Amino acid sequence: MSMSLADLRVFCSAARQPTLGAAALELHVTPSAVSKALRRLEGDVGAPLFDRAGKQLLLNDSGHLLLARAHTLLALAEQARLDVMGERGAIDARIAGPALLLWRHAAALASALDAYPHASLRLQSVFEGAALAALARGDCHAALVTQEAIAQRGADLPASWQYTALGSMHMRLAAGRSHALARGVPAASASLPCRLHEVLPHAFASPTHSLLCGEERGRHADGWRGASGRIIRYWSDDVQLLLGYVQSGRALAYLPDFAVREHDVLSIELADAVACSEQVLLVWDGALAGQWLHAVAGQLSLAATIGSN
């Protein structure tokens, strides 16, 4: 049996997409080219790989079996090519994860790829479950998730996956400098000590879904673990909009520490509130990763260690 890697790539796309046309759009080829590649591959393996229902393609048992092998074959072929080319390799680095974590680590990821001048970085914004599923399918090289997301899946994850710790993301209560609580605070100050009873009468802005896993969590979607009784006046699952309400002085919001630092807003230090933090991980398949990914993971780990000191 002789299989073309190009035909395997077409097969993987057709397995992801609902129709030949959708696979053709993803691959930037014609539907006829996709159909011919699939027929060639089915001839090579000696069995049909799809059950065809009109324009839809449904993987059959043979297709599911080949798909599991195809991801590994394509990853190993890419790994071999890039390892041989070294720094000259045209790496298409694909990292999946929640938008919040991509924002947090985008600059560090870009810096880690500086040694590869022909590399490109593709950040795929999806929630944690989808990011881990994309890694398992071979649709991305690594996933950015929290330790909690890994703990929830436990033994279900492949033994070959590796986990690079990227430090903790702490949540901070943020207030704009025009907010009533910030009156009299010097412009040079970055924080403001308060008691919980002082902040609860003020309006809050909050998401309705977790910005990490996407689950609907209502009044606790932002990770707030303090006393109940918050007045949530503004709701949005877009962290930039939440920041806008804070910067305008209209509301307080419970936001990641890096987002508070990067904007001219105050971090309210609550002496009597329960702290919330998340350990962030870069997850990747050590069995399929090329040398470049090992190097990137090492640089990210080093940067996280330096940043925590």
Order of alpha helices (4+ residues) and beta strands (2+ residues): alpha-alpha-alpha-beta-beta-alpha-beta-alpha-beta-alpha-beta-alpha-beta-beta-alpha-beta-beta-alpha-beta-alpha-beta-beta-alpha
